[in-house]
Amino acid sequence: MQERKPGNGKPEVRVVVSDFHLGEGRRNWDGTLNILEDFSADARFVEFLDYLNQAYESVELVLAGNFFEMLRCRMGQDFPDIMYETYALELVRVQMEGHSEVMDALKRFLSKDANRLVYLVGEADLGVLWPRVQDELKARISKKIEFVGSKYFKDGIWIEHGDQYESMYNFDWKDPFRLVEDLPILKLPWGAFFFAHFVQPLRRIRPQFYRVRPMKAYLTWTFLFETRFLLKIIAQFGRLLWRSFSRKQYPGSAWWDVMKVFHRSVDSDSLERRAEAILQDDSVNKVIFGYTHLSNYRQFRNGKEYFNAGTWTSHLSLEMRHLGNTQKLNFVLIELRDEPRAKLMEWQGKYEPVADFT
């Protein structure tokens, strides 16, 4: 079996990255640090794209969900479940300006005729479903962007973000919009309410709060060593439940209805099991997820493979196989042979002498 190579001998590849969570930029308008911004690898991603352009004749870049962050930015505290098209459009404009170097690099990348960009949508960037938002991205970057929803299957490779396996972020892809006073809005999952009334208030106290994986292990840690902060977590969770019951527009006002949202959570092991189930299909040879922010590789007995593309944001893992505070610039590289070969890779890039501390 041979790689598919054009006349100049350079191979054709597919590259999968996930969970960049581009926000409004690392710095606020007054120069202070934006503590709610998760993405700090702008320069290294620009360098990465330029490298792909030079190393390969043809590159299909797959953004496997949550490229933009539309829940943890300026989402309103009163109505976090409502996203009008005009709000999503304003937000993505601010985010593209805050990460203008990345947008310019994507534009250069797609100026090469052989390159393509495939955009999958995750729970954090559902606003990209609005037609005007897609038009704005195409106008800023390239008309060659292909928006494919939440899943992408090609050449025996199943690529999916992974958020749909968690109750809190389960999204109705068949009926994503509804009318409120004759105005269409995007029906965000219950997780939008969870972020606005639970995660965001705690992140203003501890900016690293949501970057810890898995959260269950972190709660155990706070019970043992940070009791005062655990009490704040409990109090904030109580406020969250009170708001959800009083508004009665989420899963329901009964305790059981609301708690069902937290019943099915996703971690690295559960996504592995999901991948194994998908790989039972004879037409699927490889599965690639994102979502957990923890890169992963697993080969099953039948030779089929599972990958997790991880994230380019910094995070603190309490899992033994990923233990510690880290920022690994992982990606999945797929060499397009007669039988595609995939590898979990890490971009090293150039040495940066200085960077923001947090």
Long-range contacts (C-beta under 8 A, 24 or more apart in sequence): 1-337, 1-338, 1-339, 2-337, 2-338, 3-335, 3-336, 3-337, 4-336, 4-337, 4-338, 5-57, 6-57, 6-58, 6-114, 8-57, 10-55, 10-56, 10-57, 11-56, 11-57, 11-335, 11-336, 12-56, 12-57, 12-58, 12-59, 12-114, 12-335, 12-336, 13-52, 13-56, 13-58, 13-59, 13-60, 13-333, 13-334, 13-335, 13-336, 14-59, 14-60, 14-61, 14-62, 14-155, 14-157, 14-333, 14-334, 14-336, 14-340, 15-52, 15-59, 15-60, 15-61, 15-62, 15-331, 15-332, 15-333, 15-334, 16-62, 16-64, 16-159, 16-288, 16-307, 16-309, 16-331, 16-332, 16-334, 17-61, 17-62, 17-63, 17-64, 17-309, 17-312, 17-330, 17-331, 17-332, 18-63, 18-64, 18-65, 18-66, 18-122, 18-161, 18-289, 18-290, 18-291, 18-308, 18-309, 18-310, 18-311, 19-64, 19-65, 19-66, 19-122, 19-290, 19-291, 19-293, 19-309, 19-310, 19-311, 19-312, 19-313, 20-45, 20-63, 20-66, 20-67, 20-68, 20-311, 20-312, 20-313, 21-66, 21-67, 21-68, 21-69, 21-72, 21-124, 21-311, 21-313, 22-67, 22-68, 22-69, 22-95, 22-98, 22-99, 22-102, 23-69, 23-72, 23-73, 23-95, 23-98, 24-73, 24-74, 24-94, 24-95, 24-98, 25-95, 25-97, 25-98, 25-99, 26-98, 26-356, 33-356, 33-358, 35-203, 35-204, 35-207, 35-358, 36-72, 36-73, 36-200, 36-203, 36-207, 37-98, 38-69, 38-72, 38-211, 38-313, 38-314, 39-69, 39-99, 39-312, 39-313, 40-313, 40-314, 40-327, 40-355, 40-356, 41-312, 41-313, 41-327, 41-329, 42-99, 42-101, 42-102, 43-101, 43-352, 44-312, 44-329, 44-347, 44-349, 44-350, 44-352, 45-102, 45-105, 45-312, 45-329, 46-101, 46-102, 46-104, 46-105, 47-349, 47-350, 48-329, 48-331, 48-347, 48-349, 49-105, 49-106, 49-108, 49-109, 50-105, 50-108, 50-109, 52-109, 53-108, 53-109, 53-112, 53-115, 57-114, 58-114, 58-115, 59-109, 59-114, 59-115, 59-116, 60-115, 60-116, 60-117, 60-118, 61-109, 61-115, 61-116, 61-117, 61-118, 62-118, 62-120, 62-152, 62-159, 63-117, 63-118, 63-119, 63-120, 64-120, 64-122, 64-152, 64-159, 64-160, 64-161, 64-288, 64-289, 64-290, 64-309, 65-120, 65-121, 65-122, 65-123, 65-124, 65-125, 65-150, 65-160, 65-161, 65-162, 65-163, 65-290, 65-291, 66-122, 66-123, 66-124, 66-125, 66-161, 66-290, 66-291, 67-119, 67-122, 67-125, 68-92, 68-95, 68-124, 68-125, 68-127, 68-128, 69-95, 69-124, 69-125, 70-124, 70-125, 70-126, 70-127, 70-128, 71-123, 71-124, 71-188, 71-191, 71-192, 71-195, 71-196, 72-124, 72-195, 72-199, 72-200, 72-203, 72-210, 75-192, 75-195, 75-196, 75-200, 76-196, 77-196, 77-197, 80-188, 80-192, 80-193, 80-195, 80-196, 80-197, 81-187, 81-188, 81-190, 81-192, 81-193, 81-249, 81-250, 82-180, 82-185, 82-186, 82-188, 83-126, 83-127, 83-185, 83-186, 83-188, 83-192, 84-183, 84-184, 84-185, 84-186, 85-130, 85-131, 85-132, 85-133, 85-184, 85-186, 87-127, 88-127, 88-128, 88-130, 88-133, 88-186, 89-130, 89-132, 89-133, 89-136, 91-127, 92-127, 92-128, 92-133, 92-136, 92-137, 93-136, 96-136, 96-137, 96-140, 103-140, 103-141, 106-141, 106-142, 107-140, 107-141, 107-142, 110-141, 110-142, 110-144, 110-145, 111-142, 115-144, 116-144, 116-146, 117-141, 117-142, 117-144, 117-145, 117-146, 118-146, 118-148, 118-152, 119-145, 119-146, 119-147, 119-148, 120-148, 120-149, 120-150, 120-151, 120-152, 120-159, 120-160, 120-161, 121-147, 121-149, 121-150, 121-161, 122-150, 122-161, 122-163, 122-290, 122-291, 123-161, 123-163, 123-169, 123-171, 123-189, 123-191, 126-171, 126-176, 126-186, 126-188, 126-189, 127-186, 129-176, 129-186, 130-186, 149-173, 153-284, 155-334, 155-336, 155-340, 156-283, 156-284, 156-285, 156-286, 156-340, 157-284, 157-285, 157-286, 157-287, 157-288, 157-334, 157-340, 157-342, 158-278, 158-284, 158-286, 158-287, 158-288, 159-287, 159-288, 160-287, 160-288, 160-289, 161-289, 161-290, 161-291, 162-266, 162-271, 162-274, 162-289, 162-290, 162-291, 162-292, 163-266, 163-291, 165-264, 165-266, 165-270, 165-271, 165-274, 166-264, 166-265, 166-266, 167-260, 167-261, 167-262, 167-263, 167-264, 167-265, 168-194, 168-261, 168-262, 168-265, 190-250, 190-251, 190-261, 193-240, 193-243, 193-244, 193-250, 194-240, 194-261, 197-236, 197-239, 197-240, 197-243, 197-244, 198-236, 198-237, 198-240, 201-236, 202-232, 202-233, 202-236, 205-229, 205-232, 207-358, 208-316, 208-358, 211-293, 211-313, 211-314, 211-315, 211-316, 212-315, 212-316, 212-317, 212-318, 213-292, 213-293, 213-294, 213-315, 213-316, 213-317, 213-318, 213-319, 213-322, 214-267, 214-268, 214-318, 214-319, 216-265, 216-267, 217-318, 217-319, 218-318, 221-318, 266-291, 266-292, 267-292, 268-292, 268-294, 268-296, 268-308, 268-319, 271-296, 271-308, 272-296, 272-298, 272-306, 275-306, 276-300, 276-306, 279-304, 279-306, 285-339, 285-340, 286-334, 286-340, 286-342, 288-332, 288-342, 294-319, 294-322, 295-322, 295-328, 295-330, 295-344, 296-344, 297-344, 305-342, 307-332, 307-342, 307-344, 309-344
